[in-house]
Amino acid sequence: MTDRDWTLWARCRGMDTTTFFPQKEDGRLAAARAESAAKSICRSCPVVAECRETALQADETHGIWGGMTYAERRAYARARKLGRVLSA
């Protein structure tokens, strides 16, 4: 078993990655729709926590990982560091 075995159970597995990597160049509305769609998929994912942790550990700067944008992951990491996060 590897550290990335969780990806086998990811709800996004096999989906179009553009949903999880919205491009601002496509326009704000399109990017917001893609972000919303990605987060909706993440909400029902059985491995959302593992996905989020992978992105946090890798300091992933792009895309929706674990149901969070990069800015949301940064805020989450800061809050966790300060002991303000009980659970995701």
N, CA, C and O atoms as CSV, one atom per row, in Angstrom:
chain,resi,resn,atom,element,x,y,z
A,1,MET,N,N,0.840,-1.173,0.000
A,1,MET,CA,C,0.000,0.000,0.000
A,1,MET,C,C,0.895,1.250,0.000
A,1,MET,O,O,1.883,1.316,0.731
A,2,THR,N,N,0.537,2.227,-0.821
A,2,THR,CA,C,1.327,3.455,-0.909
A,2,THR,C,C,0.562,4.623,-0.299
A,2,THR,O,O,-0.619,4.513,0.030
A,3,ASP,N,N,1.260,5.736,-0.158
A,3,ASP,CA,C,0.645,6.937,0.395
A,3,ASP,C,C,-0.470,7.486,-0.490
A,3,ASP,O,O,-1.314,8.251,-0.022
A,4,ARG,N,N,-0.479,7.104,-1.752
A,4,ARG,CA,C,-1.479,7.627,-2.685
A,4,ARG,C,C,-2.595,6.629,-3.003
A,4,ARG,O,O,-3.381,6.858,-3.923
A,5,ASP,N,N,-2.674,5.539,-2.262
A,5,ASP,CA,C,-3.743,4.559,-2.508
A,5,ASP,C,C,-5.135,5.157,-2.329
A,5,ASP,O,O,-6.104,4.649,-2.893
A,6,TRP,N,N,-5.240,6.217,-1.560
A,6,TRP,CA,C,-6.531,6.861,-1.356
A,6,TRP,C,C,-7.136,7.331,-2.672
A,6,TRP,O,O,-8.356,7.442,-2.794
A,7,THR,N,N,-6.277,7.610,-3.664
A,7,THR,CA,C,-6.789,8.118,-4.949
A,7,THR,C,C,-7.688,7.101,-5.652
A,7,THR,O,O,-8.515,7.472,-6.485
A,8,LEU,N,N,-7.526,5.831,-5.319
A,8,LEU,CA,C,-8.382,4.797,-5.918
A,8,LEU,C,C,-9.839,4.975,-5.526
A,8,LEU,O,O,-10.737,4.531,-6.241
A,9,TRP,N,N,-10.076,5.627,-4.383
A,9,TRP,CA,C,-11.431,5.799,-3.863
A,9,TRP,C,C,-11.985,7.206,-4.089
A,9,TRP,O,O,-13.120,7.505,-3.719
A,10,ALA,N,N,-11.170,8.058,-4.698
A,10,ALA,CA,C,-11.573,9.449,-4.897
A,10,ALA,C,C,-12.767,9.562,-5.839
A,10,ALA,O,O,-12.801,8.928,-6.893
A,11,ARG,N,N,-13.730,10.362,-5.454
A,11,ARG,CA,C,-14.938,10.571,-6.246
A,11,ARG,C,C,-14.589,11.196,-7.607
A,11,ARG,O,O,-15.300,10.971,-8.587
A,12,CYS,N,N,-13.512,11.970,-7.672
A,12,CYS,CA,C,-13.122,12.653,-8.904
A,12,CYS,C,C,-12.349,11.758,-9.873
A,12,CYS,O,O,-12.070,12.164,-11.001
A,13,ARG,N,N,-12.011,10.570,-9.450
A,13,ARG,CA,C,-11.210,9.662,-10.278
A,13,ARG,C,C,-11.850,9.489,-11.647
A,13,ARG,O,O,-13.014,9.104,-11.757
A,14,GLY,N,N,-11.084,9.774,-12.679
A,14,GLY,CA,C,-11.553,9.610,-14.051
A,14,GLY,C,C,-12.349,10.793,-14.590
A,14,GLY,O,O,-12.745,10.791,-15.756
A,15,MET,N,N,-12.587,11.800,-13.758
A,15,MET,CA,C,-13.338,12.971,-14.214
A,15,MET,C,C,-12.419,13.939,-14.954
A,15,MET,O,O,-11.195,13.859,-14.852
A,16,ASP,N,N,-13.025,14.838,-15.688
A,16,ASP,CA,C,-12.304,15.884,-16.394
A,16,ASP,C,C,-11.624,16.796,-15.369
A,16,ASP,O,O,-12.303,17.401,-14.539
A,17,THR,N,N,-10.327,16.898,-15.418
A,17,THR,CA,C,-9.581,17.673,-14.426
A,17,THR,C,C,-9.823,19.174,-14.527
A,17,THR,O,O,-9.534,19.901,-13.576
A,18,THR,N,N,-10.341,19.652,-15.641
A,18,THR,CA,C,-10.575,21.094,-15.754
A,18,THR,C,C,-11.587,21.581,-14.722
A,18,THR,O,O,-11.579,22.758,-14.361
A,19,THR,N,N,-12.446,20.706,-14.250
A,19,THR,CA,C,-13.397,21.076,-13.196
A,19,THR,C,C,-12.658,21.431,-11.914
A,19,THR,O,O,-13.082,22.321,-11.178
A,20,PHE,N,N,-11.574,20.751,-11.647
A,20,PHE,CA,C,-10.829,20.930,-10.404
A,20,PHE,C,C,-9.693,21.949,-10.518
A,20,PHE,O,O,-9.047,22.291,-9.527
A,21,PHE,N,N,-9.465,22.418,-11.722
A,21,PHE,CA,C,-8.440,23.428,-11.966
A,21,PHE,C,C,-9.030,24.550,-12.809
A,21,PHE,O,O,-8.644,24.733,-13.964
A,22,PRO,N,N,-9.978,25.309,-12.225
A,22,PRO,CA,C,-10.624,26.396,-12.976
A,22,PRO,C,C,-9.610,27.444,-13.434
A,22,PRO,O,O,-8.672,27.779,-12.710
A,23,GLN,N,N,-9.814,27.946,-14.634
A,23,GLN,CA,C,-8.919,28.935,-15.211
A,23,GLN,C,C,-9.578,30.308,-15.208
A,23,GLN,O,O,-10.653,30.480,-15.783
A,24,LYS,N,N,-8.954,31.272,-14.576
A,24,LYS,CA,C,-9.498,32.626,-14.540
A,24,LYS,C,C,-9.619,33.210,-15.941
A,24,LYS,O,O,-10.460,34.072,-16.195
A,25,GLU,N,N,-8.769,32.731,-16.848
A,25,GLU,CA,C,-8.800,33.213,-18.228
A,25,GLU,C,C,-10.131,32.881,-18.908
A,25,GLU,O,O,-10.513,33.535,-19.878
A,26,ASP,N,N,-10.833,31.868,-18.401
A,26,ASP,CA,C,-12.132,31.482,-18.962
A,26,ASP,C,C,-13.232,32.424,-18.504
A,26,ASP,O,O,-14.369,32.329,-18.967
A,27,GLY,N,N,-12.900,33.327,-17.602
A,27,GLY,CA,C,-13.878,34.270,-17.066
A,27,GLY,C,C,-14.253,33.903,-15.636
A,27,GLY,O,O,-14.209,32.739,-15.238
A,28,ARG,N,N,-14.617,34.915,-14.889
A,28,ARG,CA,C,-14.957,34.703,-13.473
A,28,ARG,C,C,-16.134,33.750,-13.293
A,28,ARG,O,O,-16.101,32.869,-12.434
A,29,LEU,N,N,-17.160,33.928,-14.097
A,29,LEU,CA,C,-18.356,33.098,-13.950
A,29,LEU,C,C,-18.042,31.626,-14.221
A,29,LEU,O,O,-18.470,30.748,-13.472
A,30,ALA,N,N,-17.306,31.367,-15.277
A,30,ALA,CA,C,-16.942,29.982,-15.609
A,30,ALA,C,C,-16.067,29.375,-14.516
A,30,ALA,O,O,-16.246,28.218,-14.137
A,31,ALA,N,N,-15.127,30.158,-14.017
A,31,ALA,CA,C,-14.245,29.665,-12.952
A,31,ALA,C,C,-15.043,29.398,-11.681
A,31,ALA,O,O,-14.813,28.396,-11.003
A,32,ALA,N,N,-15.972,30.279,-11.357
A,32,ALA,CA,C,-16.805,30.103,-10.157
A,32,ALA,C,C,-17.690,28.864,-10.293
A,32,ALA,O,O,-17.885,28.125,-9.328
A,33,ARG,N,N,-18.215,28.647,-11.478
A,33,ARG,CA,C,-19.049,27.446,-11.712
A,33,ARG,C,C,-18.228,26.175,-11.570
A,33,ARG,O,O,-18.675,25.206,-10.956
A,34,ALA,N,N,-17.031,26.177,-12.136
A,34,ALA,CA,C,-16.165,25.002,-12.034
A,34,ALA,C,C,-15.790,24.749,-10.574
A,34,ALA,O,O,-15.808,23.607,-10.116
A,35,GLU,N,N,-15.450,25.811,-9.847
A,35,GLU,CA,C,-15.100,25.675,-8.434
A,35,GLU,C,C,-16.265,25.101,-7.640
A,35,GLU,O,O,-16.076,24.219,-6.802
A,36,SER,N,N,-17.456,25.595,-7.901
A,36,SER,CA,C,-18.649,25.105,-7.210
A,36,SER,C,C,-18.905,23.632,-7.531
A,36,SER,O,O,-19.235,22.845,-6.644
A,37,ALA,N,N,-18.752,23.270,-8.797
A,37,ALA,CA,C,-18.955,21.878,-9.207
A,37,ALA,C,C,-17.929,20.968,-8.543
A,37,ALA,O,O,-18.269,19.882,-8.073
A,38,ALA,N,N,-16.678,21.408,-8.502
A,38,ALA,CA,C,-15.622,20.605,-7.879
A,38,ALA,C,C,-15.899,20.406,-6.398
A,38,ALA,O,O,-15.784,19.295,-5.882
A,39,LYS,N,N,-16.262,21.482,-5.718
A,39,LYS,CA,C,-16.535,21.384,-4.281
A,39,LYS,C,C,-17.735,20.490,-3.998
A,39,LYS,O,O,-17.778,19.809,-2.974
A,40,SER,N,N,-18.693,20.493,-4.890
A,40,SER,CA,C,-19.864,19.620,-4.742
A,40,SER,C,C,-19.445,18.152,-4.827
A,40,SER,O,O,-19.928,17.318,-4.060
A,41,ILE,N,N,-18.566,17.849,-5.740
A,41,ILE,CA,C,-18.056,16.483,-5.880
A,41,ILE,C,C,-17.266,16.102,-4.627
A,41,ILE,O,O,-17.405,14.992,-4.112
A,42,CYS,N,N,-16.451,17.014,-4.147
A,42,CYS,CA,C,-15.631,16.756,-2.957
A,42,CYS,C,C,-16.481,16.485,-1.718
A,42,CYS,O,O,-16.113,15.664,-0.877
A,43,ARG,N,N,-17.613,17.172,-1.606
A,43,ARG,CA,C,-18.465,16.998,-0.414
A,43,ARG,C,C,-18.929,15.554,-0.236
A,43,ARG,O,O,-19.165,15.114,0.889
A,44,SER,N,N,-19.058,14.825,-1.323
A,44,SER,CA,C,-19.525,13.442,-1.212
A,44,SER,C,C,-18.381,12.431,-1.355
A,44,SER,O,O,-18.621,11.233,-1.505
A,45,CYS,N,N,-17.156,12.913,-1.307
A,45,CYS,CA,C,-16.001,12.037,-1.508
A,45,CYS,C,C,-15.579,11.367,-0.201
A,45,CYS,O,O,-15.452,12.035,0.824
A,46,PRO,N,N,-15.364,10.059,-0.232
A,46,PRO,CA,C,-14.972,9.344,0.979
A,46,PRO,C,C,-13.523,9.599,1.408
A,46,PRO,O,O,-13.144,9.249,2.526
A,47,VAL,N,N,-12.717,10.196,0.544
A,47,VAL,CA,C,-11.309,10.425,0.884
A,47,VAL,C,C,-10.947,11.914,0.818
A,47,VAL,O,O,-9.803,12.263,0.525
A,48,VAL,N,N,-11.906,12.773,1.087
A,48,VAL,CA,C,-11.672,14.219,1.014
A,48,VAL,C,C,-10.571,14.666,1.971
A,48,VAL,O,O,-9.774,15.536,1.621
A,49,ALA,N,N,-10.508,14.093,3.162
A,49,ALA,CA,C,-9.476,14.473,4.134
A,49,ALA,C,C,-8.084,14.085,3.647
A,49,ALA,O,O,-7.137,14.855,3.809
A,50,GLU,N,N,-7.949,12.914,3.059
A,50,GLU,CA,C,-6.658,12.465,2.539
A,50,GLU,C,C,-6.202,13.353,1.386
A,50,GLU,O,O,-5.020,13.673,1.266
A,51,CYS,N,N,-7.142,13.742,0.547
A,51,CYS,CA,C,-6.855,14.631,-0.572
A,51,CYS,C,C,-6.361,15.983,-0.060
A,51,CYS,O,O,-5.354,16.506,-0.536
A,52,ARG,N,N,-7.076,16.536,0.907
A,52,ARG,CA,C,-6.696,17.822,1.488
A,52,ARG,C,C,-5.305,17.752,2.108
A,52,ARG,O,O,-4.484,18.646,1.905
A,53,GLU,N,N,-5.043,16.689,2.864
A,53,GLU,CA,C,-3.734,16.543,3.509
A,53,GLU,C,C,-2.607,16.434,2.487
A,53,GLU,O,O,-1.523,16.980,2.691
A,54,THR,N,N,-2.861,15.735,1.402
A,54,THR,CA,C,-1.865,15.613,0.344
A,54,THR,C,C,-1.533,16.984,-0.224
A,54,THR,O,O,-0.362,17.312,-0.416
A,55,ALA,N,N,-2.557,17.786,-0.493
A,55,ALA,CA,C,-2.351,19.132,-1.036
A,55,ALA,C,C,-1.627,20.022,-0.030
A,55,ALA,O,O,-0.755,20.805,-0.407
A,56,LEU,N,N,-1.983,19.906,1.233
A,56,LEU,CA,C,-1.330,20.717,2.265
A,56,LEU,C,C,0.145,20.340,2.401
A,56,LEU,O,O,1.006,21.216,2.484
A,57,GLN,N,N,0.431,19.062,2.424
A,57,GLN,CA,C,1.817,18.604,2.571
A,57,GLN,C,C,2.666,18.988,1.371
A,57,GLN,O,O,3.853,19.282,1.510
A,58,ALA,N,N,2.054,18.985,0.191
A,58,ALA,CA,C,2.786,19.317,-1.031
A,58,ALA,C,C,2.794,20.817,-1.311
A,58,ALA,O,O,3.434,21.274,-2.258
A,59,ASP,N,N,2.078,21.581,-0.481
A,59,ASP,CA,C,1.894,23.011,-0.703
A,59,ASP,C,C,1.412,23.270,-2.126
A,59,ASP,O,O,1.928,24.134,-2.836
A,60,GLU,N,N,0.410,22.496,-2.514
A,60,GLU,CA,C,-0.184,22.605,-3.850
A,60,GLU,C,C,-0.828,23.985,-3.996
A,60,GLU,O,O,-1.694,24.358,-3.206
A,61,THR,N,N,-0.404,24.729,-4.998
A,61,THR,CA,C,-0.868,26.103,-5.168
A,61,THR,C,C,-2.001,26.259,-6.183
A,61,THR,O,O,-2.532,27.358,-6.344
A,62,HIS,N,N,-2.370,25.201,-6.854
A,62,HIS,CA,C,-3.412,25.286,-7.877
A,62,HIS,C,C,-4.494,24.241,-7.641
A,62,HIS,O,O,-4.237,23.153,-7.125
A,63,GLY,N,N,-5.681,24.597,-8.025
A,63,GLY,CA,C,-6.770,23.640,-8.053
A,63,GLY,C,C,-7.533,23.460,-6.755
A,63,GLY,O,O,-7.157,23.962,-5.696
A,64,ILE,N,N,-8.624,22.718,-6.887
A,64,ILE,CA,C,-9.469,22.347,-5.758
A,64,ILE,C,C,-8.984,20.983,-5.282
A,64,ILE,O,O,-9.019,20.004,-6.028
A,65,TRP,N,N,-8.542,20.932,-4.058
A,65,TRP,CA,C,-8.080,19.691,-3.429
A,65,TRP,C,C,-8.779,19.584,-2.083
A,65,TRP,O,O,-8.800,20.544,-1.312
A,66,GLY,N,N,-9.339,18.444,-1.804
A,66,GLY,CA,C,-9.999,18.270,-0.512
A,66,GLY,C,C,-11.129,19.256,-0.290
A,66,GLY,O,O,-11.421,19.631,0.846
A,67,GLY,N,N,-11.758,19.671,-1.364
A,67,GLY,CA,C,-12.885,20.598,-1.269
A,67,GLY,C,C,-12.501,22.034,-0.984
A,67,GLY,O,O,-13.355,22.841,-0.617
A,68,MET,N,N,-11.219,22.369,-1.149
A,68,MET,CA,C,-10.750,23.722,-0.843
A,68,MET,C,C,-9.900,24.293,-1.971
A,68,MET,O,O,-9.189,23.570,-2.668
A,69,THR,N,N,-9.993,25.606,-2.131
A,69,THR,CA,C,-9.112,26.322,-3.034
A,69,THR,C,C,-7.757,26.502,-2.341
A,69,THR,O,O,-7.612,26.168,-1.165
A,70,TYR,N,N,-6.788,27.017,-3.054
A,70,TYR,CA,C,-5.476,27.273,-2.463
A,70,TYR,C,C,-5.597,28.254,-1.297
A,70,TYR,O,O,-5.015,28.030,-0.235
A,71,ALA,N,N,-6.340,29.322,-1.487
A,71,ALA,CA,C,-6.507,30.318,-0.411
A,71,ALA,C,C,-7.181,29.698,0.807
A,71,ALA,O,O,-6.798,29.983,1.941
A,72,GLU,N,N,-8.169,28.862,0.579
A,72,GLU,CA,C,-8.864,28.193,1.692
A,72,GLU,C,C,-7.937,27.213,2.406
A,72,GLU,O,O,-7.976,27.095,3.631
A,73,ARG,N,N,-7.109,26.513,1.642
A,73,ARG,CA,C,-6.153,25.583,2.254
A,73,ARG,C,C,-5.126,26.333,3.090
A,73,ARG,O,O,-4.749,25.872,4.168
A,74,ARG,N,N,-4.674,27.477,2.607
A,74,ARG,CA,C,-3.713,28.290,3.374
A,74,ARG,C,C,-4.336,28.755,4.684
A,74,ARG,O,O,-3.706,28.678,5.739
A,75,ALA,N,N,-5.575,29.236,4.614
A,75,ALA,CA,C,-6.264,29.694,5.827
A,75,ALA,C,C,-6.476,28.526,6.791
A,75,ALA,O,O,-6.302,28.675,8.001
A,76,TYR,N,N,-6.844,27.390,6.265
A,76,TYR,CA,C,-7.049,26.184,7.071
A,76,TYR,C,C,-5.742,25.792,7.766
A,76,TYR,O,O,-5.736,25.488,8.959
A,77,ALA,N,N,-4.638,25.800,7.018
A,77,ALA,CA,C,-3.338,25.430,7.584
A,77,ALA,C,C,-2.925,26.405,8.689
A,77,ALA,O,O,-2.407,25.987,9.725
A,78,ARG,N,N,-3.154,27.706,8.470
A,78,ARG,CA,C,-2.823,28.695,9.504
A,78,ARG,C,C,-3.666,28.477,10.752
A,78,ARG,O,O,-3.155,28.507,11.872
A,79,ALA,N,N,-4.957,28.257,10.552
A,79,ALA,CA,C,-5.866,28.031,11.702
A,79,ALA,C,C,-5.472,26.759,12.448
A,79,ALA,O,O,-5.504,26.719,13.678
A,80,ARG,N,N,-5.110,25.742,11.716
A,80,ARG,CA,C,-4.693,24.489,12.339
A,80,ARG,C,C,-3.411,24.686,13.144
A,80,ARG,O,O,-3.268,24.143,14.239
A,81,LYS,N,N,-2.491,25.457,12.601
A,81,LYS,CA,C,-1.237,25.742,13.285
A,81,LYS,C,C,-1.493,26.483,14.599
A,81,LYS,O,O,-0.784,26.287,15.586
A,82,LEU,N,N,-2.501,27.320,14.592
A,82,LEU,CA,C,-2.854,28.084,15.788
A,82,LEU,C,C,-3.791,27.324,16.722
A,82,LEU,O,O,-4.205,27.845,17.758
A,83,GLY,N,N,-4.121,26.084,16.347
A,83,GLY,CA,C,-4.996,25.263,17.189
A,83,GLY,C,C,-6.459,25.631,17.107
A,83,GLY,O,O,-7.230,25.325,18.017
A,84,ARG,N,N,-6.850,26.285,16.027
A,84,ARG,CA,C,-8.232,26.725,15.868
A,84,ARG,C,C,-9.099,25.812,15.022
A,84,ARG,O,O,-10.264,26.119,14.766
A,85,VAL,N,N,-8.539,24.693,14.585
A,85,VAL,CA,C,-9.284,23.742,13.768
A,85,VAL,C,C,-9.496,22.478,14.567
A,85,VAL,O,O,-8.536,21.843,15.004
A,86,LEU,N,N,-10.747,22.110,14.759
A,86,LEU,CA,C,-11.062,20.864,15.470
A,86,LEU,C,C,-11.184,19.715,14.489
A,86,LEU,O,O,-10.685,18.618,14.741
A,87,SER,N,N,-11.850,19.967,13.367
A,87,SER,CA,C,-11.978,18.968,12.313
A,87,SER,C,C,-12.301,19.671,11.012
A,87,SER,O,O,-12.730,20.825,11.002
A,88,ALA,N,N,-12.089,18.965,9.913
A,88,ALA,CA,C,-12.290,19.568,8.594
A,88,ALA,C,C,-13.730,19.566,8.171
A,88,ALA,O,O,-14.055,20.041,7.083
